[in-house]
Structure formats: structure tokens, C-alpha cells
Amino acid sequence: MLQNDIKSTLGQLTNLLNQLDNAKYTRSNAQLGIASIGEHTRHIIEMFNCLLINYSAGIVNYDARERNKLIENAVDEAVIEIESIKNNLDKPNKSLVLIQADKSVIQTNYERELLYNLEHCIHHQALIKVSLFDATDLILSSHFGVAPSTIAYRKKVNLEYN
């Protein structure tokens, strides 16, 4: 279920990216604190990649992630990376150690870190969505940047939203 939610959420991001050219993808945006959609997308991708790359070793340090400018500047590269993430999510749950920059060590597990990355991804997608408020030429899922629990709640109480 969790992996399916992640694949769906990343699929929504891919759908957006497929509508952007590199100029729109890399344009600084005031609503994003002068960051670009590319910078937010790179950040999402690198957080997932950090978890997946370090899964075998069992030690994850998100602060030590790669900061790949190619992902940030080329829509096609970001889409390739997202597809790779979606294809590599299905791993058995296992214990992991999470290390922060200050060397704090926290016991965690793969599924907990997947959930963290999903919530983190949705948060950044919500920011991206705000930055595209006036972009009438783009088609976004009504679920883009919305947590699965919020979607379920809105369905339960019959709230319609865009």
C-alpha cells in the first residue's frame, strides 16, 4: 500500500514534469523562495535515492545526499530518476540507522523512512502547486500535493476540491 501511494504521488510529479520545458522547470519562483521547480524536484528525488542507495548498508544520512545539478536543470533527467525510484521501492522492511549531520543516531526502519519520504514529497509538491497557481496551461491532478489521509477524509465527508 505505501509503495503504491509513493508510486502514485511520484507519477503525479512526472505528469507535471512532462508538461514543462527546461526553461519553466529551472525558472526562479518567488512563491518558492526564489527556488525553482527543478530544485524542489531534485530535492525530492535525492531524498528517495539516499534511502534506496543506502538500504543495503542499513545506514541513512539524508544530509550527505548528492546534490546533482543535472536533475535540477534537465526535466528529462528528473523523469528518468523518478522512474528509477518507482522501480526500486519494493524492498523488504528492515531496521535502519538514521544519522543526522550532528551525528545523532536514530533507530528506524525502511517502511518508516518510505513514509517520511512520501510525506516530504507531498509537502514539496504542495509548494510547487502554489507556485503554479496562475499557470492555466498546465493540468494537475486534484490530488497533487495532498496527503492520502486528506484525500480519504475529503472523500469520507464528500468534500469536492480541485
C-alpha distance (Angstrom), angle and dihedral (degrees) to the residues before:
residue distance angle dihedral
M1 . . .
L2 3.82 . .
Q3 3.80 92.9 .
N4 3.81 89.4 49.3
D5 3.82 90.9 52.4
I6 3.80 89.4 50.4
K7 3.81 92.5 48.1
S8 3.80 90.4 49.2
T9 3.81 93.1 48.1
L10 3.80 92.5 46.9
G11 3.80 88.6 46.4
Q12 3.80 89.1 57.4
L13 3.80 88.8 52.7
T14 3.81 90.9 49.5
N15 3.81 89.8 50.7
L16 3.79 89.6 55.4
L17 3.80 93.9 44.8
N18 3.80 91.0 51.9
Q19 3.82 87.3 61.5
L20 3.81 94.7 53.3
D21 3.77 131.7 80.3
N22 3.80 120.1 -148.0
A23 3.82 91.9 -97.5
K24 3.83 92.9 58.8
Y25 3.79 91.2 39.3
T26 3.82 93.9 55.0
R27 3.82 100.0 35.3
S28 3.80 114.4 121.8
N29 3.77 110.0 -116.4
A30 3.80 126.4 -156.5
Q31 3.83 91.1 -150.2
L32 3.81 87.9 59.2
G33 3.80 94.4 49.8
I34 3.84 88.8 -96.2
A35 3.79 90.7 -54.5
S36 3.79 120.2 126.0
I37 3.78 133.2 -123.3
G38 3.81 84.8 -110.7
E39 3.79 92.2 58.2
H40 3.81 92.3 50.2
T41 3.79 91.4 45.5
R42 3.81 91.9 49.4
H43 3.78 89.3 50.9
I44 3.83 92.1 51.9
I45 3.81 91.7 47.7
E46 3.78 95.1 46.8
M47 3.79 93.5 50.5
F48 3.81 90.9 54.4
N49 3.81 91.5 42.8
C50 3.79 91.5 50.5
L51 3.79 89.7 56.7
L52 3.80 94.6 44.3
I53 3.80 95.9 45.0
N54 3.81 92.6 48.8
Y55 3.81 96.6 41.5
S56 3.83 93.6 98.0
A57 3.80 93.5 49.8
G58 3.80 90.8 46.2
I59 3.81 93.7 -137.7
V60 3.82 120.5 105.8
N61 3.79 125.6 -171.4
Y62 3.81 111.1 174.4
D63 3.81 90.3 -174.5
A64 3.82 89.5 64.5
R65 3.82 94.5 54.1
E66 3.78 121.6 132.9
R67 3.79 116.5 -98.6
N68 3.79 100.4 -148.8
K69 3.81 111.7 -171.6
L70 3.82 90.8 -165.9
I71 3.82 90.2 66.8
E72 3.81 89.2 46.9
N73 3.81 94.4 50.4
A74 3.82 105.9 34.4
V75 3.80 120.9 60.5
D76 3.81 92.1 -162.5
E77 3.81 91.6 55.5
A78 3.80 91.3 50.3
V79 3.81 91.3 51.4
I80 3.83 90.6 50.7
E81 3.81 90.9 50.4
I82 3.81 92.4 48.6
E83 3.80 91.3 51.7
S84 3.80 89.4 50.3
I85 3.80 90.7 52.4
K86 3.81 91.8 49.4
N87 3.81 90.0 50.4
N88 3.82 93.9 50.3
L89 3.82 103.8 43.6
D90 3.78 97.7 92.7
K91 3.79 103.0 93.1
P92 3.79 129.7 132.7
N93 3.77 116.9 -94.8
K94 3.79 113.1 -102.2
S95 3.78 139.9 161.2
L96 3.79 116.9 -83.4
V97 3.76 136.3 -178.3
L98 3.80 117.4 -129.8
I99 3.79 116.3 -154.1
Q100 3.79 124.2 -166.1
A101 3.79 126.3 -156.8
D102 3.78 91.8 -98.4
K103 3.83 87.4 56.2
S104 3.80 94.8 -106.9
V105 3.80 107.9 159.0
I106 3.79 119.6 -148.1
Q107 3.79 127.5 -177.6
T108 3.80 111.3 -129.9
N109 3.78 139.8 143.0
Y110 3.77 139.4 -125.5
E111 3.80 96.4 -100.7
R112 3.82 92.2 49.2
E113 3.80 90.0 51.6
L114 3.81 91.1 47.2
L115 3.80 88.3 54.1
Y116 3.80 90.7 48.3
N117 3.80 90.3 51.1
L118 3.81 92.3 47.9
E119 3.80 91.7 51.7
H120 3.79 90.4 44.7
C121 3.81 90.9 50.2
I122 3.82 92.1 49.7
H123 3.81 90.3 49.6
H124 3.80 91.7 54.1
Q125 3.79 91.7 43.8
A126 3.82 88.8 54.0
L127 3.80 88.7 54.1
I128 3.79 90.7 48.3
K129 3.82 89.8 49.4
V130 3.82 90.9 54.9
S131 3.79 89.8 51.1
L132 3.83 89.4 54.6
F133 3.80 96.2 49.4
D134 3.81 93.2 116.8
A135 3.82 95.6 38.7
T136 3.79 100.3 108.6
D137 3.81 93.0 170.7
L138 3.83 93.9 67.2
I139 3.78 128.3 82.3
L140 3.80 116.0 -146.6
S141 3.77 128.9 -180.0
S142 3.79 112.0 -108.9
H143 3.82 84.6 -123.8
F144 3.83 94.2 56.7
G145 3.81 107.5 125.0
V146 3.81 93.6 4.1
A147 3.81 123.3 118.2
P148 3.84 118.0 -119.4
S149 3.81 89.7 -120.9
T150 3.82 90.4 55.3
I151 3.79 91.0 48.4
A152 3.82 90.1 50.7
Y153 3.81 91.5 47.4
R154 3.79 92.8 49.7
K155 3.80 90.5 50.1
K156 3.80 90.3 48.8
V157 3.79 94.1 53.7
N158 3.81 92.9 36.3
L159 3.78 96.4 -117.1
E160 3.78 114.5 164.3
Y161 3.78 117.0 -150.2
N162 3.79 142.4 161.3
